[in-house]
Amino acid sequence: DAEPLMLFRGPTCYVILNLYPYNNGHLLVVPNRHIASLAAATRDELCELIELTRRAELALTEGYAPQGLNLGINLGKTAGAGVLNHLHQHVVPRWNGDTNFMSVVGETRVLPEELPETAKKLRPIFDRLETEK
């Protein structure tokens, strides 16, 4: 079911669009294995997690020209993990005055771009970055 959201799959990790994004281009970098923490990850998983986070930064900078990025990992329910016991890195583009606060205030998300359009924009960039590595 996640295939339409998938942007890139590597040997140990993949990059996917967040189904419930905070902003346009909100990506997740996720290990292929179901693991709960960085401590449970192998060296190869950790290396690919950070390499794909780097590529996400490059792709989002090229595709969306954000003024900043939030990177984050939530470990455990209390820390805000939406999917418990499944490690993933958020990569969220940010702009001055973005509407990210709307879901907190009015339980509403404002996204001017549909997820299929985001995927269409970012997939070719990820493909190119893979060939340039």
C-alpha positions, 0 to 999 in steps of 0.5 A: 500500500505504501508504494505510491508514497515510496521515493527510494529504496536502498539495501537497508533503508528507504525514503517515503512521503509522510502520509500525514505531512506537517508541510509539503515534502515531509519525508521519512527515512526508515530502516527496512527492518522493524527496529525500535531504536538507534541502539538496535540498528546495525552499522550499515543501517545507521550509515544508510539512514544518515546517507538517505537523510542527506539525500533527502536534504539535497532533494528537498533543497532542489525541489522546494527551496525551503528556508530550513529543515527539521530533522527528528527521531521520536523514540517511544510513545512519550516522545511522540512516536506515531508508529511505536517501535519502528525507528524513522527519521523525519525530514520536514522542509520549513519556510518563514510563516509556514502553516505547520501550527494549524493542526495544533490550533484547529486540527486542520492541515493546510497543504497546497500540494497533493502527495502524488504531485510531491512524489512526481517532483521528488522521485527523479531527484532521488533517482539522479542522486543515486546515480551521482553517489 
